[in-house]
């Protein structure tokens, strides 16, 4: 096996672990909360499992200076907005922190047109796995902070009504080989 093959296999393994983490949260949340049958999704984890994509981490570019820690939602939204002419979009979901930490964290980042991650918050190293939803509709990007899946006022309409037809970008790789979770 070549070094790049080993890295790709490791990435898929990390992504699979992250997806399993999201699945466990979906099951726990479903057991704890009843959602009306008419709603589009039972909880924010089901949104991720239904619409989520895998994204390839890449090192940050030299021109990207790390934005403030713990403000990833606003950082990613503002960066995507100011670089939208480059075809980037805001994405939100979960990321596995870089080597040595091994935490699954709710997180936001920017996705390039080729499906690779540009992370304006984590400038020291890319996360090892990113699973989330690429949002094409900039009116949904949380410029003021607070995530779409982490802020009750933003999450509730998505749970109830889902996303509009053109709100999502077709970037990244499917969660499973079949393209659905």
Residue pairs with C-beta under 8 A, 6 or more apart in sequence:
1 9
10 128
11 56
11 57
11 128
11 129
14 96
14 128
14 129
15 54
15 129
15 130
15 131
17 96
17 129
18 94
18 95
18 96
18 104
18 129
18 131
19 49
19 52
19 131
19 175
19 181
21 94
21 104
22 45
22 48
22 49
22 52
22 93
22 94
22 131
23 45
23 49
23 181
25 45
26 42
26 43
26 45
26 46
26 48
26 49
29 42
29 43
29 44
29 45
30 42
30 43
30 46
33 42
33 43
35 41
35 42
35 43
35 159
36 160
39 159
39 160
40 158
40 159
40 160
40 161
40 162
41 47
41 50
41 158
41 159
41 162
42 159
43 159
44 149
44 150
44 155
44 158
44 159
47 133
47 149
47 158
47 159
48 93
48 94
48 131
48 132
48 133
48 149
49 175
49 181
50 180
50 181
51 133
51 163
51 168
52 93
52 131
52 132
52 133
52 175
52 181
53 91
53 115
53 131
53 132
53 133
53 134
53 171
53 172
53 173
53 174
53 175
54 129
54 130
54 131
54 172
54 173
54 174
54 175
55 91
55 109
55 111
55 115
55 116
55 117
55 130
55 131
55 132
55 134
55 171
55 172
55 173
56 115
56 116
56 117
56 130
56 173
57 116
57 117
57 119
57 126
57 127
57 128
57 129
57 130
58 116
58 117
58 118
58 126
59 125
59 126
60 66
60 118
60 119
60 122
60 123
60 126
61 118
64 118
64 120
64 123
65 123
66 120
66 121
66 122
66 123
66 124
67 75
67 78
67 79
67 120
67 121
67 123
68 75
68 121
69 121
71 121
71 145
72 107
72 108
72 109
72 120
72 121
73 92
73 108
73 142
73 145
73 146
73 147
73 148
73 150
74 142
74 143
74 144
74 145
74 146
75 108
75 120
75 121
76 90
76 91
76 92
76 108
76 109
76 110
76 119
76 120
76 121
76 141
77 90
77 108
77 141
77 142
77 143
78 143
79 88
79 110
79 118
79 120
80 88
80 89
80 90
80 110
80 138
80 141
81 138
81 141
81 143
83 110
84 138
86 112
86 113
87 112
87 113
88 110
88 111
88 112
88 113
88 118
89 110
89 111
89 134
89 135
89 136
89 169
89 171
90 108
90 110
90 111
90 134
90 135
90 138
90 140
90 141
91 108
91 109
91 110
91 111
91 117
91 130
91 132
91 133
91 134
91 135
91 171
91 172
92 106
92 107
92 108
92 132
92 133
92 135
92 147
92 148
92 149
92 150
93 106
93 107
93 130
93 131
93 132
93 133
93 149
94 104
94 105
94 106
94 107
94 130
94 131
94 132
95 104
95 105
95 107
95 109
95 119
95 122
95 127
95 129
95 130
95 131
95 132
96 102
96 103
96 104
96 105
96 127
96 128
96 129
96 130
97 103
97 105
97 122
97 127
97 128
98 122
98 124
98 125
98 126
98 127
98 128
99 125
99 128
106 147
106 149
106 150
107 121
107 127
107 130
107 132
108 121
108 132
108 142
108 147
109 117
109 118
109 119
109 120
109 121
109 127
109 130
109 132
110 117
110 118
110 119
110 120
111 117
111 118
111 134
111 169
111 171
111 172
112 118
113 171
115 171
115 172
115 173
117 126
117 127
117 130
119 126
119 127
131 175
133 148
133 149
133 168
134 168
134 169
134 170
134 171
134 172
135 141
135 148
135 167
135 168
135 169
136 166
136 167
136 168
136 169
137 163
137 164
137 166
137 167
137 168
140 148
140 167
142 148
142 151
142 154
146 154
147 154
148 154
148 155
148 158
149 155
149 158
174 180
175 181
